[in-house]
Amino acid sequence: MLKITEKIIKKSMSIFRDYFNSISDILENKFNSIKSIEHSTDKGELCEIFIKEFFDHSLSDIYRVIRGGQIVNIDGLKSKQLDVLLISKNSLRIFNEKGIYPVESVFGVFSITSYLDKRKFLICNEEFESIPKINLKIHTSILSRDKIIEQWKKLVPFKCVFAYNGDINEEWATELNEIVNKNSESKIFLPDIILVNKKAMITKLIEKPTKTSDGKTIETDFFYTRFGDNPESYNFYGAGLEHVLVRLYNLCNWQFFITPEYHEYFNKDMSNS
């Protein structure tokens, strides 16, 4: 009886692993199907659409998934154009018409690329650094405003670089750690996850030290995980997508008890008229 129970437990534990591995496989197959497209703009749009479809399927009950847009704050500062945005369901739709979204209503941003190299990685970082995270207008109810804003800047929006293929290695994590060591305030603008599908990922730790699923203690701000079957790699290559969904799901409750103060935006319009 014990052996049967152990088999059931082991089988149940592999359900989500198999699911996320299969999603990674599907994304790989979709990308392979468009490799022959020569026009880079068309290929780029399809790469974004594939990721948007994944989020529409996984998260559309808790976020609105938007392809293409900019983030704006109360002072009129705008981010660079971002590929995919996840917007609070508890937000006004009027911003869709302009393709700009108040920073207080954006919970996830993604930079999508077919191939990630160092040059493209730096461009993605510039996109995230352009997000105006100052002078936030959020209603925190009875919660401590200062503490909420401090946590908000650390966690929101979740920022991810996703690539279907490309270069990524441990040196990138080392360089990111060096950036934070020199300037700790830069950490909130750097990506939370850099993921090259089925190859590797770099994850940003919000709090450190922390323990990984295999019991290792991580004391750096960023750490590198390589996927593969060799002893030094992690054979769950769908883990990157799983991490992304978990982080976004954990943020979703914020939109219901911490809300944008839209009246501040509208009052600003009135004062400028």
C-alpha positions as CSV (number, residue, x, y, z in Angstrom):
1,M,0.0,0.0,0.0
2,L,2.8,2.4,0.9
3,K,4.5,1.8,-2.5
4,I,1.3,2.5,-4.3
5,T,0.9,5.8,-2.4
6,E,4.5,6.8,-3.1
7,K,3.8,6.2,-6.8
8,I,0.7,8.4,-6.7
9,I,2.5,11.2,-5.0
10,K,5.4,11.1,-7.4
11,K,3.0,11.1,-10.3
12,S,1.0,14.0,-9.0
13,M,4.2,16.0,-8.3
14,S,5.1,15.8,-12.0
15,I,1.8,17.1,-13.4
16,F,2.8,20.8,-13.5
17,R,6.4,20.0,-14.5
18,D,5.1,18.2,-17.6
19,Y,2.6,21.0,-18.3
20,F,5.1,23.8,-18.2
21,N,7.7,21.8,-20.1
22,S,5.0,21.2,-22.8
23,I,4.3,25.0,-23.0
24,S,8.0,25.6,-23.5
25,D,7.9,23.0,-26.3
26,I,4.9,24.6,-27.9
27,L,6.6,28.0,-27.9
28,E,9.7,26.5,-29.4
29,N,7.7,24.8,-32.1
30,K,5.7,28.0,-32.9
31,F,9.0,29.9,-33.2
32,N,10.6,27.3,-35.4
33,S,7.5,27.5,-37.7
34,I,8.3,31.2,-38.5
35,K,12.1,31.0,-38.8
36,S,11.9,31.3,-42.6
37,I,10.1,34.7,-42.4
38,E,12.6,37.2,-43.6
39,H,10.8,40.4,-42.6
40,S,12.0,41.1,-39.0
41,T,9.0,43.2,-38.1
42,D,6.6,40.4,-39.0
43,K,8.6,37.9,-37.1
44,G,8.8,40.2,-34.1
45,E,5.0,40.7,-34.1
46,L,4.4,36.9,-34.2
47,C,6.9,36.3,-31.3
48,E,4.9,38.8,-29.2
49,I,1.6,37.3,-30.2
50,F,2.7,33.8,-29.1
51,I,3.5,35.1,-25.7
52,K,0.3,37.1,-25.5
53,E,-1.7,34.0,-26.3
54,F,0.0,32.1,-23.5
55,F,-1.0,34.9,-21.0
56,D,-4.5,35.2,-22.5
57,H,-4.9,31.5,-21.7
58,S,-3.3,31.6,-18.3
59,L,-4.0,35.0,-16.8
60,S,-6.9,36.7,-18.6
61,D,-9.2,36.1,-15.6
62,I,-7.0,38.4,-13.4
63,Y,-5.3,40.7,-15.9
64,R,-5.9,42.4,-19.2
65,V,-3.2,41.4,-21.6
66,I,-2.1,44.1,-24.0
67,R,0.3,44.0,-26.9
68,G,2.2,47.2,-27.3
69,G,2.0,50.3,-25.2
70,Q,3.7,52.9,-23.0
71,I,3.5,53.5,-19.2
72,V,2.9,57.1,-18.0
73,N,2.9,58.7,-14.6
74,I,1.1,61.8,-13.1
75,D,3.9,64.1,-14.3
76,G,3.5,63.0,-17.9
77,L,6.7,61.0,-18.0
78,K,6.4,58.1,-20.5
79,S,8.3,54.9,-20.8
80,K,9.7,53.6,-24.0
81,Q,7.4,51.3,-26.1
82,L,6.9,48.0,-24.4
83,D,6.0,44.7,-26.1
84,V,3.4,43.1,-23.8
85,L,1.8,44.6,-20.7
86,L,-0.5,43.1,-18.1
87,I,-3.0,45.6,-16.8
88,S,-5.1,45.5,-13.7
89,K,-8.7,44.2,-14.3
90,N,-9.7,46.8,-11.8
91,S,-8.8,49.7,-14.1
92,L,-10.5,52.1,-16.6
93,R,-10.5,51.0,-20.2
94,I,-10.2,54.5,-21.7
95,F,-6.5,54.3,-21.7
96,N,-6.5,51.5,-24.3
97,E,-7.5,54.0,-26.9
98,K,-4.3,56.0,-26.4
99,G,-2.0,53.0,-25.9
100,I,-0.8,54.6,-22.6
101,Y,-1.3,53.2,-19.2
102,P,-0.9,54.8,-15.7
103,V,2.0,53.2,-13.9
104,E,-0.3,52.4,-11.0
105,S,-2.4,50.1,-13.1
106,V,0.4,48.1,-14.8
107,F,1.4,44.8,-13.1
108,G,3.6,43.1,-15.7
109,V,5.8,44.2,-18.6
110,F,7.6,42.0,-21.1
111,S,10.3,42.6,-23.7
112,I,10.1,39.8,-26.3
113,T,12.8,39.0,-28.7
114,S,13.5,36.1,-31.1
115,Y,17.2,36.1,-30.3
116,L,18.8,37.6,-27.2
117,D,22.3,38.8,-27.2
118,K,24.2,41.4,-25.1
119,R,23.2,44.3,-27.3
120,K,19.5,43.4,-27.2
121,F,19.7,42.7,-23.5
122,L,21.0,46.3,-22.9
123,I,18.1,47.7,-25.0
124,C,15.6,45.7,-22.9
125,N,17.2,47.1,-19.7
126,E,16.8,50.6,-21.1
127,E,13.1,50.0,-21.7
128,F,12.5,48.9,-18.1
129,E,14.6,51.8,-16.8
130,S,12.4,54.2,-18.6
131,I,9.3,53.1,-16.6
132,P,8.4,56.2,-14.4
133,K,8.1,54.8,-10.9
134,I,8.2,58.2,-9.1
135,N,5.3,60.2,-7.7
136,L,3.0,57.2,-7.5
137,K,-0.7,57.9,-7.0
138,I,-2.2,54.9,-5.2
139,H,-4.9,54.6,-2.6
140,T,-3.6,52.3,0.2
141,S,-6.8,52.4,2.4
142,I,-5.8,51.8,6.1
143,L,-2.4,50.4,5.2
144,S,0.8,52.3,5.7
145,R,1.3,54.4,2.6
146,D,5.1,54.6,3.0
147,K,5.5,50.8,3.4
148,I,3.2,50.0,0.5
149,I,4.9,52.4,-1.9
150,E,8.3,50.9,-0.9
151,Q,7.1,47.4,-1.6
152,W,5.3,48.5,-4.8
153,K,8.5,50.0,-6.2
154,K,10.3,46.7,-5.5
155,L,7.6,44.4,-7.0
156,V,5.5,46.3,-9.5
157,P,5.5,46.0,-12.4
158,F,7.0,42.6,-12.8
159,K,9.6,42.9,-15.6
160,C,10.7,40.0,-17.8
161,V,12.9,39.6,-20.8
162,F,11.8,36.6,-22.9
163,A,13.8,35.2,-25.8
164,Y,13.1,32.2,-28.0
165,N,16.8,31.6,-28.5
166,G,20.0,33.4,-27.8
167,D,23.0,33.9,-25.5
168,I,22.7,33.9,-21.8
169,N,25.3,32.8,-19.2
170,E,26.4,33.2,-15.6
171,E,28.5,36.2,-16.4
172,W,25.4,38.2,-17.1
173,A,24.1,37.5,-13.5
174,T,27.6,38.5,-12.2
175,E,27.4,41.8,-14.1
176,L,23.9,42.5,-12.8
177,N,25.0,41.8,-9.2
178,E,27.9,44.3,-9.7
179,I,25.5,46.9,-10.9
180,V,23.4,46.6,-7.8
181,N,26.5,46.5,-5.5
182,K,27.5,49.8,-7.0
183,N,24.1,51.4,-6.9
184,S,21.4,49.6,-4.8
185,E,18.7,51.9,-6.1
186,S,19.1,50.5,-9.6
187,K,17.7,47.1,-8.6
188,I,14.1,48.1,-8.9
189,F,14.5,48.9,-12.6
190,L,16.3,45.7,-13.6
191,P,14.5,42.7,-14.9
192,D,12.9,40.3,-12.5
193,I,13.5,37.3,-14.8
194,I,15.6,37.0,-18.0
195,L,14.5,33.8,-19.7
196,V,15.8,32.1,-22.9
197,N,13.3,29.4,-23.6
198,K,14.5,25.9,-22.7
199,K,18.1,27.2,-22.3
200,A,18.5,29.2,-19.1
201,M,17.2,32.0,-16.9
202,I,18.5,34.7,-14.5
203,T,16.2,35.5,-11.6
204,K,16.2,38.5,-9.4
205,L,15.7,38.0,-5.6
206,I,13.5,40.5,-3.9
207,E,14.7,39.4,-0.5
208,K,18.0,37.6,0.3
209,P,19.3,35.2,1.4
210,T,16.7,32.7,0.1
211,K,16.7,29.0,-0.5
212,T,16.1,27.3,-3.9
213,S,13.9,24.3,-4.4
214,D,16.9,22.0,-4.0
215,G,17.9,23.5,-0.7
216,K,20.8,25.8,-1.9
217,T,21.1,29.2,-0.2
218,I,21.4,32.2,-2.6
219,E,22.8,35.4,-1.2
220,T,23.2,37.4,-4.4
221,D,20.7,39.7,-6.0
222,F,20.6,37.7,-9.2
223,F,21.3,34.1,-9.8
224,Y,21.7,32.0,-13.0
225,T,20.0,28.7,-13.7
226,R,20.9,26.6,-16.7
227,F,18.4,24.0,-18.1
228,G,19.5,20.6,-19.4
229,D,20.1,17.0,-18.5
230,N,23.7,17.2,-17.3
231,P,24.5,17.2,-13.5
232,E,25.2,20.9,-13.4
233,S,21.9,21.9,-15.0
234,Y,18.2,21.9,-14.0
235,N,16.2,19.4,-16.0
236,F,12.8,21.3,-15.5
237,Y,13.2,23.6,-18.5
238,G,9.6,24.9,-18.1
239,A,10.5,26.3,-14.7
240,G,11.0,29.8,-16.1
241,L,7.4,30.0,-17.3
242,E,6.2,28.6,-14.1
243,H,8.2,31.3,-12.1
244,V,6.7,34.0,-14.3
245,L,3.1,32.9,-13.7
246,V,3.6,32.4,-10.0
247,R,5.1,35.9,-9.6
248,L,2.2,37.5,-11.6
249,Y,-0.4,35.5,-9.7
250,N,1.0,36.6,-6.4
251,L,0.8,40.2,-7.4
252,C,-2.8,40.1,-8.6
253,N,-4.5,40.6,-5.2
254,W,-2.8,44.0,-4.9
255,Q,-5.2,45.4,-7.6
256,F,-8.2,44.9,-5.3
257,F,-7.1,46.6,-2.1
258,I,-4.5,49.1,-3.5
259,T,-6.0,51.1,-6.3
260,P,-4.9,53.9,-8.7
261,E,-6.0,57.4,-7.7
262,Y,-7.3,58.3,-11.2
263,H,-8.8,61.5,-9.9
264,E,-5.3,62.8,-9.6
265,Y,-4.8,62.3,-13.3
266,F,-8.1,63.9,-14.2
267,N,-7.5,66.8,-11.8
268,K,-4.1,67.4,-13.6
269,D,-6.0,67.6,-16.9
270,M,-8.4,70.1,-15.5
271,S,-5.6,72.3,-14.1
272,N,-3.9,72.3,-17.5
273,S,-7.0,73.2,-19.4
